[in-house]
Every structure is written in structure tokens, then in C-alpha cells.
């Protein structure tokens, strides 16, 4: 009787595991959609570094609206493999996108923001306004 009570591992897995387990190694990981970002605060300005290897500079859009700097990218690709008869034997689609926004402080020069992409790293330079040096003046109280 114990042989009838014992369950087969195949059926255990089939009925107890989630059917669409996307964290399974057989599926692509889709949880990582945001690239790593570093922000350096230097005396002359800020430097925003976005790690985005395998992309081209045309893949990025950098916008400034009011004091919000937005970095975004949208990339689509399609890979097709055909057999000798011209029928599709495999077709893969890939779509990736991200969007990051940063609120800039009032002390930046909006007109002189620059962006460059090289070796998988998008660098955005945000210069600060020059600090006005004010002369100290003592006012006599009458």
C-alpha cells in the first residue's frame, strides 16, 4: 500500500510548481531593467554616469524639462532564422527600455549640460553656476 501512496516527482513538480515560473533558469531574466547610475558631485558641477554597454549613442534620449533631467532609451531587435524553404524555423523579438529622472538643484547651468557615450558609459556633465563672491560690508547701525 505504501507504493500507491508514494507520489512521482514529475507529477509533484507539475501540480505543485507554478506553471509560468519566469525566475526559472530556462527563461530570460526580465527583472533587471534599470542600468546602474553613479552621480558625482564635484566643485565645478555634477557628472552622471549611466552604465549601458552594448548600446549606441542614438539609442539614448536626454531631456531637460524645468529642473528634471530625464534619461531614457528604447531598443527593439528581431532575429530570424529561416530554413532552406524560406520558412521560419525561429524568430526572436527583444525589446528593452529604461527611464531615469533626476531633479537638478537650482544652482546648475541648464544651457551648458552635455552628454557623451563612449565604451558602454553614458556621461552627462551638469555644470554648476559660478558662486558669486560677495564683498563683506559692515553697515553701521544708527
DOLUMTOR-691235 format. One record per residue: residue number from 1; x, y negated, z of N, C-alpha, C in turn; residue in three letters. Coordinates in nm, 3 decimals. Layout:
// residues N
 seq    n_xx    n_yy    n_zz   ca_xx   ca_yy   ca_zz    c_xx    c_yy    c_zz type
 NUM       X       Y       Z       X       Y       Z       X       Y       Z  ALA
...
// end
This chain:
// residues 142
 seq    n_xx    n_yy    n_zz   ca_xx   ca_yy   ca_zz    c_xx    c_yy    c_zz type
   1   0.081   0.120   0.000   0.000   0.000   0.000   0.085  -0.126   0.000  UNK
   2   0.204  -0.117   0.056   0.289  -0.236   0.056   0.333  -0.273  -0.085  UNK
   3   0.341  -0.175  -0.175   0.376  -0.205  -0.314   0.271  -0.291  -0.382  UNK
   4   0.144  -0.273  -0.348   0.038  -0.353  -0.407   0.036  -0.494  -0.348  UNK
   5   0.079  -0.510  -0.227   0.076  -0.640  -0.161   0.195  -0.728  -0.205  UNK
   6   0.301  -0.663  -0.253   0.418  -0.738  -0.292   0.387  -0.813  -0.422  UNK
   7   0.425  -0.942  -0.427   0.394  -1.021  -0.546   0.518  -1.033  -0.634  UNK
   8   0.495  -1.044  -0.759   0.601  -1.058  -0.856   0.649  -1.204  -0.857  UNK
   9   0.780  -1.226  -0.864   0.835  -1.362  -0.864   0.789  -1.444  -0.984  UNK
  10   0.772  -1.381  -1.100   0.725  -1.453  -1.217   0.588  -1.515  -1.190  UNK
  11   0.497  -1.435  -1.133   0.363  -1.487  -1.105   0.364  -1.587  -0.990  UNK
  12   0.451  -1.564  -0.892   0.465  -1.663  -0.784   0.505  -1.798  -0.842  UNK
  13   0.606  -1.797  -0.927   0.653  -1.922  -0.988   0.546  -1.985  -1.075  UNK
  14   0.476  -1.903  -1.152   0.377  -1.955  -1.244   0.261  -2.022  -1.171  UNK
  15   0.215  -1.961  -1.061   0.098  -2.013  -0.992   0.130  -2.113  -0.881  UNK
  16   0.251  -2.110  -0.828   0.280  -2.199  -0.715   0.360  -2.321  -0.753  UNK
  17   0.433  -2.318  -0.864   0.512  -2.434  -0.905   0.428  -2.521  -0.996  UNK
  18   0.461  -2.648  -0.995   0.389  -2.742  -1.080   0.420  -2.713  -1.226  UNK
  19   0.317  -2.713  -1.309   0.332  -2.677  -1.448   0.424  -2.774  -1.522  UNK
  20   0.407  -2.903  -1.499   0.489  -3.004  -1.565   0.583  -3.066  -1.465  UNK
  21   0.684  -2.992  -1.427   0.784  -3.040  -1.332   0.894  -3.109  -1.411  UNK
  22   0.884  -3.242  -1.426   0.978  -3.315  -1.508   1.113  -3.334  -1.441  UNK
  23   1.127  -3.300  -1.315   1.255  -3.306  -1.248   1.336  -3.180  -1.272  UNK
  24   1.275  -3.086  -1.339   1.342  -2.961  -1.372   1.458  -2.991  -1.467  UNK
  25   1.562  -2.910  -1.461   1.679  -2.932  -1.545   1.647  -2.918  -1.694  UNK
  26   1.538  -2.853  -1.728   1.501  -2.837  -1.868   1.441  -2.962  -1.930  UNK
  27   1.411  -3.062  -1.851   1.352  -3.184  -1.902   1.448  -3.300  -1.883  UNK
  28   1.439  -3.399  -1.969   1.524  -3.518  -1.957   1.482  -3.598  -1.835  UNK
  29   1.579  -3.654  -1.768   1.551  -3.737  -1.652   1.502  -3.873  -1.700  UNK
  30   1.385  -3.913  -1.659   1.332  -4.042  -1.701   1.325  -4.141  -1.587  UNK
  31   1.373  -4.106  -1.471   1.363  -4.195  -1.357   1.463  -4.308  -1.360  UNK
  32   1.572  -4.294  -1.434   1.675  -4.396  -1.437   1.650  -4.485  -1.557  UNK
  33   1.589  -4.599  -1.535   1.559  -4.689  -1.645   1.626  -4.825  -1.628  UNK
  34   1.676  -4.856  -1.512   1.738  -4.985  -1.488   1.890  -4.970  -1.489  UNK
  35   1.960  -5.051  -1.568   2.105  -5.045  -1.564   2.158  -5.110  -1.437  UNK
  36   2.279  -5.073  -1.400   2.343  -5.133  -1.283   2.379  -5.278  -1.313  UNK
  37   2.363  -5.364  -1.212   2.390  -5.506  -1.228   2.477  -5.553  -1.112  UNK
  38   2.580  -5.630  -1.145   2.662  -5.697  -1.046   2.647  -5.847  -1.066  UNK
  39   2.639  -5.920  -0.955   2.633  -6.066  -0.962   2.749  -6.121  -0.879  UNK
  40   2.836  -6.198  -0.945   2.949  -6.260  -0.877   2.918  -6.407  -0.856  UNK
  41   2.936  -6.454  -0.733   2.919  -6.595  -0.701   3.059  -6.654  -0.686  UNK
  42   3.097  -6.736  -0.783   3.228  -6.798  -0.783   3.213  -6.948  -0.767  UNK
  43   3.323  -7.017  -0.745   3.318  -7.162  -0.726   3.260  -7.234  -0.847  UNK
  44   3.301  -7.192  -0.968   3.258  -7.263  -1.089   3.123  -7.215  -1.142  UNK
  45   3.074  -7.101  -1.094   2.945  -7.052  -1.141   2.919  -6.908  -1.101  UNK
  46   2.817  -6.850  -1.162   2.780  -6.711  -1.137   2.814  -6.630  -1.262  UNK
  47   2.849  -6.505  -1.240   2.866  -6.413  -1.352   2.779  -6.291  -1.325  UNK
  48   2.689  -6.263  -1.418   2.601  -6.148  -1.409   2.655  -6.043  -1.505  UNK
  49   2.682  -5.924  -1.453   2.735  -5.814  -1.534   2.632  -5.702  -1.537  UNK
  50   2.592  -5.662  -1.657   2.495  -5.554  -1.676   2.565  -5.438  -1.745  UNK
  51   2.570  -5.323  -1.679   2.632  -5.204  -1.737   2.533  -5.138  -1.831  UNK
  52   2.563  -5.144  -1.961   2.473  -5.088  -2.062   2.555  -5.025  -2.175  UNK
  53   2.622  -4.913  -2.148   2.704  -4.851  -2.252   2.618  -4.792  -2.364  UNK
  54   2.677  -4.788  -2.482   2.610  -4.728  -2.597   2.511  -4.819  -2.666  UNK
  55   2.508  -4.945  -2.628   2.414  -5.038  -2.691   2.491  -5.135  -2.780  UNK
  56   2.417  -5.214  -2.856   2.474  -5.319  -2.939   2.425  -5.453  -2.887  UNK
  57   2.494  -5.559  -2.924   2.453  -5.691  -2.874   2.315  -5.729  -2.927  UNK
  58   2.275  -5.674  -3.042   2.143  -5.703  -3.098   2.030  -5.639  -3.017  UNK
  59   2.064  -5.542  -2.932   1.962  -5.474  -2.852   1.913  -5.558  -2.733  UNK
  60   1.983  -5.666  -2.701   1.951  -5.746  -2.582   1.875  -5.872  -2.617  UNK
  61   1.789  -5.913  -2.526   1.723  -6.042  -2.532   1.745  -6.108  -2.396  UNK
  62   1.800  -6.228  -2.399   1.823  -6.304  -2.275   1.746  -6.434  -2.288  UNK
  63   1.651  -6.453  -2.196   1.565  -6.572  -2.198   1.576  -6.648  -2.067  UNK
  64   1.557  -6.777  -2.076   1.552  -6.862  -1.957   1.423  -6.942  -1.963  UNK
  65   1.338  -6.921  -1.866   1.213  -6.996  -1.857   1.204  -7.054  -1.718  UNK
  66   1.203  -7.186  -1.714   1.213  -7.259  -1.588   1.342  -7.217  -1.521  UNK
  67   1.339  -7.161  -1.404   1.462  -7.117  -1.336   1.474  -6.965  -1.332  UNK
  68   1.404  -6.895  -1.419   1.407  -6.749  -1.419   1.480  -6.700  -1.544  UNK
  69   1.592  -6.632  -1.522   1.670  -6.572  -1.629   1.625  -6.427  -1.644  UNK
  70   1.582  -6.389  -1.764   1.533  -6.254  -1.789   1.620  -6.187  -1.894  UNK
  71   1.667  -6.067  -1.858   1.747  -5.985  -1.948   1.662  -5.863  -1.982  UNK
  72   1.644  -5.838  -2.111   1.563  -5.723  -2.149   1.624  -5.654  -2.271  UNK
  73   1.585  -5.529  -2.288   1.630  -5.452  -2.403   1.524  -5.349  -2.437  UNK
  74   1.511  -5.325  -2.566   1.418  -5.224  -2.613   1.485  -5.153  -2.730  UNK
  75   1.495  -5.022  -2.719   1.566  -4.947  -2.821   1.487  -4.821  -2.855  UNK
  76   1.469  -4.798  -2.985   1.400  -4.678  -3.031   1.491  -4.605  -3.128  UNK
  77   1.487  -4.473  -3.123   1.563  -4.394  -3.220   1.484  -4.269  -3.253  UNK
  78   1.513  -4.216  -3.371   1.444  -4.096  -3.418   1.548  -4.008  -3.484  UNK
  79   1.548  -3.882  -3.448   1.641  -3.786  -3.506   1.560  -3.675  -3.571  UNK
  80   1.585  -3.652  -3.700   1.511  -3.548  -3.772   1.608  -3.446  -3.829  UNK
  81   1.573  -3.321  -3.819   1.647  -3.213  -3.883   1.549  -3.136  -3.970  UNK
  82   1.585  -3.121  -4.098   1.497  -3.051  -4.192   1.564  -2.923  -4.238  UNK
  83   1.478  -2.826  -4.272   1.531  -2.702  -4.328   1.550  -2.719  -4.479  UNK
  84   1.587  -2.612  -4.548   1.616  -2.618  -4.690   1.493  -2.658  -4.773  UNK
  85   1.373  -2.623  -4.725   1.250  -2.652  -4.799   1.201  -2.795  -4.778  UNK
  86   1.268  -2.871  -4.695   1.224  -3.007  -4.668   1.123  -3.018  -4.556  UNK
  87   1.093  -2.907  -4.492   1.000  -2.909  -4.379   1.076  -2.950  -4.253  UNK
  88   1.004  -3.011  -4.164   1.066  -3.049  -4.038   1.088  -2.925  -3.952  UNK
  89   1.211  -2.906  -3.911   1.235  -2.799  -3.816   1.248  -2.856  -3.675  UNK
  90   1.286  -2.985  -3.668   1.293  -3.051  -3.537   1.290  -3.201  -3.558  UNK
  91   1.213  -3.269  -3.477   1.205  -3.415  -3.480   1.204  -3.463  -3.335  UNK
  92   1.298  -3.552  -3.303   1.308  -3.605  -3.167   1.293  -3.756  -3.171  UNK
  93   1.217  -3.808  -3.076   1.200  -3.951  -3.061   1.259  -3.992  -2.927  UNK
  94   1.322  -4.107  -2.924   1.376  -4.159  -2.800   1.340  -4.306  -2.788  UNK
  95   1.293  -4.346  -2.674   1.256  -4.484  -2.650   1.310  -4.522  -2.513  UNK
  96   1.383  -4.631  -2.507   1.431  -4.678  -2.378   1.417  -4.828  -2.372  UNK
  97   1.386  -4.878  -2.255   1.374  -5.022  -2.237   1.399  -5.055  -2.090  UNK
  98   1.438  -5.179  -2.068   1.451  -5.230  -1.933   1.428  -5.379  -1.935  UNK
  99   1.402  -5.432  -1.816   1.379  -5.576  -1.799   1.423  -5.612  -1.659  UNK
 100   1.513  -5.708  -1.647   1.559  -5.757  -1.517   1.545  -5.909  -1.517  UNK
 101   1.497  -5.963  -1.407   1.480  -6.107  -1.394   1.552  -6.156  -1.270  UNK
 102   1.610  -6.276  -1.283   1.684  -6.338  -1.173   1.638  -6.482  -1.160  UNK
 103   1.605  -6.524  -1.039   1.571  -6.663  -1.013   1.700  -6.738  -0.985  UNK
 104   1.727  -6.837  -1.068   1.850  -6.913  -1.056   1.831  -7.028  -0.959  UNK
 105   1.937  -7.064  -0.887   1.927  -7.180  -0.798   1.923  -7.310  -0.879  UNK
 106   1.883  -7.417  -0.814   1.872  -7.547  -0.880   2.007  -7.602  -0.923  UNK
 107   2.114  -7.555  -0.862   2.247  -7.611  -0.885   2.320  -7.548  -1.004  UNK
 108   2.248  -7.500  -1.106   2.314  -7.443  -1.223   2.288  -7.530  -1.346  UNK
 109   2.379  -7.523  -1.441   2.365  -7.596  -1.567   2.295  -7.504  -1.668  UNK
 110   2.168  -7.526  -1.687   2.089  -7.440  -1.775   2.138  -7.445  -1.920  UNK
 111   2.188  -7.560  -1.963   2.227  -7.577  -2.104   2.352  -7.498  -2.140  UNK
 112   2.435  -7.464  -2.044   2.565  -7.402  -2.073   2.573  -7.253  -2.038  UNK
 113   2.461  -7.186  -2.026   2.461  -7.042  -1.998   2.505  -6.968  -2.125  UNK
 114   2.598  -6.874  -2.109   2.649  -6.797  -2.222   2.641  -6.648  -2.192  UNK
 115   2.626  -6.569  -2.298   2.621  -6.422  -2.283   2.710  -6.358  -2.388  UNK
 116   2.778  -6.250  -2.349   2.864  -6.175  -2.440   2.855  -6.027  -2.404  UNK
 117   2.859  -5.942  -2.507   2.855  -5.798  -2.486   2.982  -5.737  -2.543  UNK
 118   3.054  -5.663  -2.458   3.178  -5.600  -2.502   3.206  -5.476  -2.417  UNK
 119   3.241  -5.367  -2.484   3.279  -5.242  -2.417   3.175  -5.192  -2.317  UNK
 120   3.047  -5.200  -2.354   2.941  -5.147  -2.270   2.901  -5.237  -2.155  UNK
 121   2.949  -5.360  -2.152   2.920  -5.451  -2.042   2.867  -5.584  -2.097  UNK
 122   2.745  -5.620  -2.056   2.688  -5.749  -2.092   2.725  -5.847  -1.981  UNK
 123   2.794  -5.954  -2.016   2.836  -6.055  -1.918   2.763  -6.185  -1.948  UNK
 124   2.697  -6.238  -1.847   2.627  -6.365  -1.861   2.691  -6.463  -1.764  UNK
 125   2.742  -6.573  -1.819   2.807  -6.677  -1.738   2.707  -6.789  -1.714  UNK
 126   2.685  -6.818  -1.587   2.591  -6.923  -1.547   2.672  -7.027  -1.468  UNK
 127   2.712  -7.138  -1.535   2.793  -7.237  -1.465   2.711  -7.319  -1.365  UNK
 128   2.779  -7.358  -1.258   2.717  -7.445  -1.158   2.739  -7.590  -1.196  UNK
 129   2.649  -7.676  -1.151   2.668  -7.819  -1.170   2.784  -7.865  -1.083  UNK
 130   2.853  -7.966  -1.133   2.964  -8.019  -1.054   2.909  -8.085  -0.929  UNK
 131   2.980  -8.059  -0.820   2.939  -8.122  -0.695   2.980  -8.268  -0.699  UNK
 132   2.885  -8.351  -0.670   2.918  -8.494  -0.670   2.990  -8.526  -0.540  UNK
 133   3.103  -8.584  -0.557   3.178  -8.623  -0.438   3.134  -8.762  -0.398  UNK
 134   3.076  -8.769  -0.283   3.026  -8.897  -0.236   3.124  -8.955  -0.136  UNK
 135   3.138  -9.082  -0.147   3.227  -9.152  -0.057   3.154  -9.170   0.076  UNK
 136   3.227  -9.149   0.184   3.169  -9.168   0.316   3.169  -9.316   0.348  UNK
 137   3.053  -9.363   0.384   3.039  -9.504   0.415   2.971  -9.518   0.549  UNK
 138   3.031  -9.596   0.635   2.971  -9.623   0.765   2.888  -9.750   0.755  UNK
 139   2.765  -9.736   0.800   2.673  -9.851   0.795   2.659  -9.904   0.936  UNK
 140   2.679 -10.033   0.946   2.671 -10.098   1.077   2.525 -10.114   1.117  UNK
 141   2.496 -10.082   1.238   2.361 -10.095   1.290   2.351 -10.234   1.350  UNK
 142   2.251 -10.312   1.312   2.234 -10.449   1.360   2.126 -10.455   1.465  UNK
// end
